[in-house]
Amino acid sequence: MSRETLINTALALALLGVPLWAYAVDEPFIITLATKVAILALAGVGLNIALGLGGLVSLGHAAFFGIGGYAMGILASHAQTYTAITDWPVLIEGTKSMPVIWLVAVVASGIAALLIGALSLRTSGVYFIMITLAFGQMLYYFAISWAAYGGEDGLSVYVRNGFPGLNTLDPIQFFAITFVLLLAALLFSARLAKSPFGLALNAARQSPQRVETIGLSPYRLRLLAFVISGMITGLAGALFADLNRFVSPTMFSWQTSGEIMVFIILGGTARLFGPVAGAALFIILEHILGGLSEFWHIYLGLLLLLVVLFAKGGVIGTLAGREQAHD
């Protein structure tokens, strides 16, 4: 067993153990923090497929995070008011079923990623970064102007959505849902990295010309990775909105895209558990330093600067040494 595998196992056990300890000592706030870590890590896993495997530096992944959140908010709000969505081309009933909401969030985010990726991937480098950022900001301002669903004030959902056989209002049970989904996404990401598609995507990142010479299309490989990435991030958005029982245009903001990227950089780009380590470190800093100063992001920026300059492999890479990413 490699050193990185041991580190990944320790992180998974820690993420599971902390809320179980908090449940035993009746500290629901700690469970909620752990749940937030799991959800944000899930969003990071999505972006890490595009960034770590495909080398796609996207500053617009908040678009998919927000689409997932609004999919939850719209469906749940219509369910709680017992009204159908009648002003769209098809009649849509509201629902408070988590599996149905997740499916809608994943499909909607996937379609958006397909459309955005099809246009954005015709460019590269800084142009790709700016186009993805532009799409995210377009959706941000659209959400602000969408008065039917709260506009700038956002949309509240008063009762958490349901999952068969579970009481989702119980913090530990809701954490269990997010933790299982995170593990499933990590397993999928690990299998994807070692699959023929993942190897071809990695090759396209390193040398697109060589990939083209063997008959593969780097554009199609990157587009598929971008779509998968967007779908996972959209699922995280639906869970995040359900955790807060609130959705707002800030889910689409460029700051949200930046934070998701920060998780990956802190934890380790292309490292399987990099988003988990990064999200955990981010939430810990927010909880501890946020209580000391509202300008705690200054310390986060300093830490990020140190990681970029002296620990380019992030937390996981530094601890694992020279072992290969996604080991």
C-alpha positions as CSV (number, residue, x, y, z in Angstrom):
1,M,0.0,0.0,0.0
2,S,1.4,3.4,-1.1
3,R,1.9,6.3,1.3
4,E,-0.8,8.3,-0.6
5,T,-3.3,5.5,-0.2
6,L,-2.6,5.5,3.6
7,I,-3.1,9.3,3.7
8,N,-6.3,9.0,1.7
9,T,-7.6,6.3,4.0
10,A,-6.8,8.4,7.1
11,L,-8.6,11.4,5.6
12,A,-11.7,9.3,4.9
13,L,-11.7,7.9,8.4
14,A,-11.2,11.4,9.9
15,L,-14.1,12.8,7.9
16,L,-16.3,10.0,9.1
17,G,-14.9,9.9,12.7
18,V,-15.4,13.6,13.5
19,P,-19.2,13.7,13.0
20,L,-19.6,10.4,14.7
21,W,-17.7,11.8,17.7
22,A,-19.8,15.0,17.5
23,Y,-23.0,12.9,17.4
24,A,-21.8,11.0,20.5
25,V,-21.2,14.3,22.5
26,D,-24.3,16.0,21.0
27,E,-22.5,18.7,18.9
28,P,-24.8,19.0,15.8
29,F,-22.9,22.1,14.6
30,I,-19.7,20.0,14.2
31,I,-21.7,17.5,12.2
32,T,-22.9,20.3,9.9
33,L,-19.4,21.5,9.4
34,A,-18.3,18.0,8.4
35,T,-21.3,17.8,6.0
36,K,-20.2,21.1,4.4
37,V,-16.7,19.7,4.0
38,A,-18.1,16.6,2.2
39,I,-20.3,18.7,-0.1
40,L,-17.6,21.1,-1.0
41,A,-15.1,18.3,-1.5
42,L,-17.6,16.7,-3.9
43,A,-17.7,19.9,-5.9
44,G,-13.9,19.8,-5.9
45,V,-13.9,16.2,-7.1
46,G,-15.9,17.4,-10.1
47,L,-13.6,20.2,-11.0
48,N,-10.5,18.0,-10.4
49,I,-11.6,15.7,-13.2
50,A,-11.5,18.7,-15.6
51,L,-8.4,20.4,-14.0
52,G,-6.4,17.5,-12.7
53,L,-6.9,15.0,-15.6
54,G,-7.7,17.3,-18.5
55,G,-5.7,20.3,-17.6
56,L,-8.7,22.6,-18.0
57,V,-8.5,25.6,-15.7
58,S,-12.1,26.6,-15.4
59,L,-13.3,29.7,-13.5
60,G,-16.9,29.0,-14.4
61,H,-17.7,25.8,-12.5
62,A,-19.9,27.9,-10.2
63,A,-22.3,27.8,-13.1
64,F,-22.9,24.1,-12.6
65,F,-22.8,24.5,-8.8
66,G,-25.6,27.1,-9.1
67,I,-27.6,25.2,-11.6
68,G,-27.7,22.2,-9.2
69,G,-28.7,24.5,-6.4
70,Y,-31.5,26.2,-8.3
71,A,-32.7,22.8,-9.5
72,M,-33.2,21.9,-5.9
73,G,-34.7,25.3,-5.0
74,I,-37.2,25.4,-7.8
75,L,-38.5,21.9,-7.5
76,A,-38.7,22.0,-3.7
77,S,-40.3,25.5,-3.6
78,H,-43.1,24.3,-6.0
79,A,-43.6,21.2,-3.9
80,Q,-43.9,23.2,-0.7
81,T,-46.4,25.6,-2.3
82,Y,-48.3,22.8,-4.1
83,T,-47.9,24.5,-7.4
84,A,-46.6,23.2,-10.7
85,I,-44.2,25.0,-13.0
86,T,-46.6,26.1,-15.7
87,D,-44.7,28.9,-17.5
88,W,-42.1,26.6,-19.0
89,P,-42.6,24.7,-22.3
90,V,-43.6,21.5,-20.4
91,L,-45.6,21.2,-17.2
92,I,-43.3,20.2,-14.3
93,E,-44.5,19.2,-10.8
94,G,-42.5,20.1,-7.8
95,T,-40.9,17.4,-5.7
96,K,-39.2,17.0,-2.3
97,S,-37.6,13.6,-3.2
98,M,-33.8,13.9,-3.1
99,P,-33.1,11.2,-5.7
100,V,-35.4,12.9,-8.2
101,I,-33.9,16.4,-7.4
102,W,-30.3,14.9,-7.8
103,L,-31.2,13.5,-11.2
104,V,-32.6,16.8,-12.4
105,A,-29.6,18.7,-11.1
106,V,-27.1,16.3,-12.7
107,V,-28.9,16.3,-16.1
108,A,-29.4,20.1,-16.1
109,S,-25.7,20.6,-15.2
110,G,-24.6,18.1,-17.8
111,I,-26.6,19.9,-20.5
112,A,-25.2,23.2,-19.5
113,A,-21.6,21.8,-19.4
114,L,-22.1,20.4,-22.8
115,L,-23.2,23.7,-24.3
116,I,-20.6,25.8,-22.4
117,G,-17.8,23.3,-23.1
118,A,-18.6,23.0,-26.8
119,L,-18.0,26.7,-27.2
120,S,-15.2,27.2,-24.5
121,L,-13.1,24.3,-25.6
122,R,-12.6,25.8,-29.1
123,T,-10.1,28.1,-27.3
124,S,-7.3,27.3,-24.8
125,G,-5.2,28.9,-22.1
126,V,-6.3,32.3,-20.8
127,Y,-9.1,32.5,-23.4
128,F,-10.7,29.3,-22.0
129,I,-10.4,30.7,-18.5
130,M,-12.1,33.9,-19.4
131,I,-14.9,32.3,-21.5
132,T,-15.8,29.9,-18.6
133,L,-15.7,32.9,-16.2
134,A,-18.0,34.9,-18.6
135,F,-20.6,32.1,-18.7
136,G,-20.6,31.8,-14.9
137,Q,-21.2,35.6,-14.6
138,M,-23.9,35.5,-17.2
139,L,-25.8,33.0,-15.1
140,Y,-25.1,35.0,-12.0
141,Y,-26.7,38.1,-13.4
142,F,-29.6,36.0,-14.8
143,A,-30.3,34.6,-11.4
144,I,-30.2,38.1,-9.9
145,S,-32.9,39.2,-12.4
146,W,-35.0,36.1,-12.0
147,A,-37.7,37.6,-9.8
148,A,-39.9,34.5,-9.9
149,Y,-37.4,32.7,-7.8
150,G,-36.3,35.4,-5.4
151,G,-33.9,37.4,-7.6
152,E,-31.1,39.0,-5.6
153,D,-32.7,37.9,-2.3
154,G,-32.5,34.2,-3.2
155,L,-35.0,31.4,-2.5
156,S,-35.8,29.7,0.8
157,V,-36.9,26.1,1.3
158,Y,-38.5,25.7,4.7
159,V,-38.3,21.9,5.0
160,R,-35.3,19.7,3.9
161,N,-36.1,17.3,1.1
162,G,-36.6,13.6,1.9
163,F,-34.7,10.4,1.2
164,P,-36.4,7.0,1.5
165,G,-35.9,5.4,4.9
166,L,-34.0,8.3,6.4
167,N,-34.7,11.4,8.5
168,T,-32.8,14.0,6.6
169,L,-33.5,16.6,9.3
170,D,-31.2,14.6,11.6
171,P,-27.7,16.1,10.9
172,I,-25.9,12.7,11.2
173,Q,-28.2,11.1,8.7
174,F,-27.9,13.9,6.2
175,F,-24.1,13.7,6.7
176,A,-24.3,10.0,5.9
177,I,-25.9,10.8,2.6
178,T,-23.3,13.3,1.6
179,F,-20.4,11.1,2.8
180,V,-21.6,8.1,0.7
181,L,-22.0,10.3,-2.4
182,L,-18.5,11.7,-1.9
183,L,-17.0,8.3,-1.6
184,A,-18.9,7.2,-4.7
185,A,-17.6,10.2,-6.6
186,L,-14.0,9.5,-5.4
187,L,-14.3,5.9,-6.5
188,F,-15.6,6.9,-9.9
189,S,-12.8,9.5,-10.3
190,A,-10.2,6.9,-9.4
191,R,-11.6,4.4,-11.9
192,L,-11.9,7.1,-14.5
193,A,-8.3,8.1,-14.1
194,K,-7.1,4.5,-14.8
195,S,-9.6,3.8,-17.5
196,P,-8.7,4.0,-21.3
197,F,-10.6,7.3,-21.4
198,G,-8.7,8.7,-18.4
199,L,-5.3,7.7,-19.9
200,A,-6.3,9.2,-23.2
201,L,-7.4,12.4,-21.5
202,N,-4.2,12.6,-19.6
203,A,-2.2,12.1,-22.8
204,A,-4.3,14.8,-24.5
205,R,-3.3,17.2,-21.7
206,Q,0.4,16.4,-22.1
207,S,0.6,16.1,-25.9
208,P,-2.5,16.8,-28.0
209,Q,-0.7,16.2,-31.3
210,R,0.4,12.7,-30.4
211,V,-3.2,11.8,-29.4
212,E,-4.4,13.1,-32.8
213,T,-1.9,10.9,-34.6
214,I,-3.5,7.8,-33.2
215,G,-7.0,8.8,-34.3
216,L,-8.4,10.3,-31.1
217,S,-9.9,13.8,-30.8
218,P,-8.5,15.9,-27.9
219,Y,-11.5,18.2,-28.2
220,R,-14.0,15.3,-27.7
221,L,-12.0,13.9,-24.8
222,R,-11.9,17.3,-23.1
223,L,-15.6,17.9,-23.8
224,L,-16.6,14.6,-22.2
225,A,-14.4,15.3,-19.2
226,F,-15.9,18.8,-18.9
227,V,-19.5,17.4,-19.0
228,I,-18.7,14.7,-16.3
229,S,-17.0,17.4,-14.2
230,G,-20.0,19.7,-14.5
231,M,-22.5,16.9,-13.6
232,I,-20.7,16.1,-10.3
233,T,-20.4,19.8,-9.4
234,G,-24.1,20.2,-10.1
235,L,-24.9,17.4,-7.7
236,A,-22.8,19.1,-5.0
237,G,-24.7,22.3,-5.7
238,A,-28.1,20.5,-5.0
239,L,-26.7,19.1,-1.8
240,F,-25.3,22.5,-0.7
241,A,-28.7,24.1,-1.3
242,D,-30.4,21.4,0.7
243,L,-28.0,21.7,3.6
244,N,-28.7,25.4,3.9
245,R,-32.3,25.1,2.7
246,F,-31.6,28.3,0.7
247,V,-30.3,29.1,-2.8
248,S,-29.1,32.4,-4.0
249,P,-27.2,33.9,-7.0
250,T,-24.0,33.8,-5.0
251,M,-23.8,30.1,-5.9
252,F,-23.0,31.3,-9.5
253,S,-20.4,33.9,-8.5
254,W,-16.8,33.9,-9.6
255,Q,-15.8,33.8,-5.9
256,T,-17.5,30.4,-5.7
257,S,-15.6,29.1,-8.7
258,G,-12.4,30.4,-7.1
259,E,-13.1,28.7,-3.8
260,I,-13.6,25.3,-5.5
261,M,-10.3,25.8,-7.3
262,V,-8.6,26.7,-4.0
263,F,-9.8,23.4,-2.5
264,I,-7.9,21.5,-5.3
265,I,-4.8,23.7,-5.1
266,L,-4.5,23.4,-1.3
267,G,-5.1,19.7,-1.3
268,G,-3.2,18.8,-4.4
269,T,-4.1,19.1,-8.1
270,A,-4.8,15.7,-9.7
271,R,-4.6,14.1,-6.3
272,L,-7.6,11.8,-5.6
273,F,-8.2,13.1,-2.1
274,G,-6.9,16.6,-2.8
275,P,-10.3,18.2,-2.8
276,V,-11.2,16.5,0.5
277,A,-8.0,17.8,2.2
278,G,-8.5,21.2,0.6
279,A,-12.1,21.6,1.6
280,A,-11.4,20.4,5.1
281,L,-8.6,22.9,5.5
282,F,-10.7,25.7,4.1
283,I,-13.6,25.0,6.5
284,I,-11.3,24.7,9.5
285,L,-9.6,28.0,8.7
286,E,-13.0,29.6,8.1
287,H,-14.3,28.3,11.4
288,I,-11.3,29.2,13.5
289,L,-10.0,32.4,11.8
290,G,-13.5,33.6,10.9
291,G,-14.2,34.0,14.6
292,L,-11.2,36.2,15.0
293,S,-11.5,38.5,12.0
294,E,-13.9,39.1,9.1
295,F,-10.7,39.5,7.0
296,W,-9.6,35.9,7.5
297,H,-9.2,35.4,3.8
298,I,-5.9,37.3,4.1
299,Y,-4.5,34.3,6.0
300,L,-6.0,31.9,3.5
301,G,-4.3,33.9,0.7
302,L,-1.0,33.7,2.5
303,L,-1.3,30.0,2.9
304,L,-2.3,29.6,-0.7
305,L,0.8,31.6,-1.7
306,L,3.0,29.4,0.4
307,V,1.5,26.2,-1.2
308,V,2.0,27.5,-4.7
309,L,5.6,28.6,-4.1
310,F,6.9,25.8,-1.9
311,A,4.4,22.9,-2.0
312,K,3.0,22.6,-5.5
313,G,1.6,19.2,-4.8
314,G,-0.6,20.6,-2.1
315,V,-1.1,18.9,1.3
316,I,-1.5,15.4,-0.2
317,G,1.5,15.9,-2.5
318,T,3.7,17.2,0.3
319,L,2.9,14.3,2.6
320,A,3.0,11.6,-0.1
321,G,6.4,12.8,-1.5
322,R,7.2,12.0,-5.1
323,E,4.5,9.4,-5.6
324,Q,2.4,9.7,-8.7
325,A,-0.9,11.6,-8.6
326,H,-4.1,9.5,-8.5
327,D,-2.1,6.6,-7.1
